[in-house]
């Protein structure tokens, strides 16, 4: 390669970069905007308490990092360790995720593969539940749980089960075991499976259950992963509902625990540390499964 | 015995009739083709035989057994689908073995059967591949293998070649015929492609609008179409049609069409008199029109409007006074656009249809 060729090549590369520069500048700015609160939280989680008691805004640089903040995390009121909150959150999120996968798979299968009267009307009703915000349903949901709690405590034929709804996992997970969104998401994925596969399986002697298990689930694993991530994220980040149905600090989820901590000014830096701790599992989940997040949402429209 | 018998089978979806009072017997070990345009009910008929659809009315027999209430898997039939319907997440081996798994075969037996079928179809070296890594022809073979491995009494095929390219289709056509001979099973083959029907079927049934039009060996259906629909549907280029009434000219019975006089064979005219039909549609196949030199011998005269040369032959659209007809001629001499053509047709090559009922008249 001659020197002239080489220099023209370099010029070409430089030009390409120059053309991309404005786009990158905008993207960098947006990313910075989004990441700034996270950065502030991370820095604050390392500050000593004195930093917050001084006049003015706390520093945006951890000049004196206190890693011990992360080990002191726990409710200032009850001395419940943050580990307990995390454990509760994991139990709640895992149960909700698993239940949604099962219920959504079954209902989506019915909508996608079975012919029955009223199918479309029923599906629209499922969709309609997606339009109802959590806040609207929260009072009736709470009343239901309260009613259940009351009966499980007072009726002899129920009380032997020892199920507690208020201040118990059943109450925390019950309203979220099945969702219209999950049904909708999986139905769309199942509809992309050709009907001929169902016919072929039927000729081969596979009934609905086996077809679901051996063909539909493996083929829709992208959509199933997407639903799992969404369900887990949503369950993990819940605030209002767990606040309502738990009074016992031992049954609180991590978001409530941190909020309780933050309300105590003398533990504000520890609350920030708790926030980061609660955030890490989500970060990990999203990083590992992010391809499913995007692919799942566009799975129906862009076939690849 | 794997005779498949449809008796007065009707299938309705809501108010739409997909199949109407279909009575049809497919003989044991026959290569039988259901032919018709899309939406004619041929696939529905096949699915009813398979047990994937329930007939609204009528009975289905396989052998001598009434199977209306027998589940698809217990009918001892295998189906090959238009889009192959392979399970994309399974290897070729597992796709072929899938049906055996449900039938209590041992692992080694499944393996042996799969290999045997794979060898027959020449896909032995593809067993570990996924369907996505195969070409259309290979996928088609896997789909066939999946059907064959269970050794069913009858194979139901729903346009299995329509997704292949033209060359592959021709090759698979002969392979399927060979396979049929080798397996000695009943084949019911659904297609909209008349070439497939003509070349592969021992007998064909033509359907339109859910109603059976004609059943018979391909040549018979071609030579003596039972009605105007069959006449038009089978044959490429399609048959030419002219309307006209019976007249007697120069001591001969014939049809007077706006384009010319067509003499009829004596046997036909005798029959027409007997039946009392007055107005007709005359059908003439493009290959039965021959150019003649003198005007007296010609039935039609017109100018060549469009010449399609296929190399081995040429299709000439000839503009007549009111309509146009297509003529199939040898490639030489080459016809130039605008040339005047005088065309004659032998009386025995006229197809007569009653203009009212559209049914064939005469022998």
Boltz contact constraints between the chains, C-beta under 6 A:
constraints:
  - contact:
      token1: [A, 196]
      token2: [B, 81]
      max_distance: 6.0
  - contact:
      token1: [A, 196]
      token2: [B, 83]
      max_distance: 6.0
  - contact:
      token1: [A, 196]
      token2: [B, 85]
      max_distance: 6.0
  - contact:
      token1: [A, 197]
      token2: [B, 85]
      max_distance: 6.0
  - contact:
      token1: [A, 199]
      token2: [B, 52]
      max_distance: 6.0
  - contact:
      token1: [A, 200]
      token2: [B, 85]
      max_distance: 6.0
  - contact:
      token1: [A, 202]
      token2: [B, 72]
      max_distance: 6.0
  - contact:
      token1: [A, 203]
      token2: [B, 72]
      max_distance: 6.0
  - contact:
      token1: [A, 203]
      token2: [B, 79]
      max_distance: 6.0
  - contact:
      token1: [A, 204]
      token2: [B, 98]
      max_distance: 6.0
  - contact:
      token1: [A, 204]
      token2: [B, 99]
      max_distance: 6.0
  - contact:
      token1: [A, 205]
      token2: [B, 73]
      max_distance: 6.0
  - contact:
      token1: [A, 205]
      token2: [B, 102]
      max_distance: 6.0
  - contact:
      token1: [A, 215]
      token2: [B, 87]
      max_distance: 6.0
  - contact:
      token1: [A, 218]
      token2: [B, 89]
      max_distance: 6.0
  - contact:
      token1: [A, 219]
      token2: [B, 89]
      max_distance: 6.0
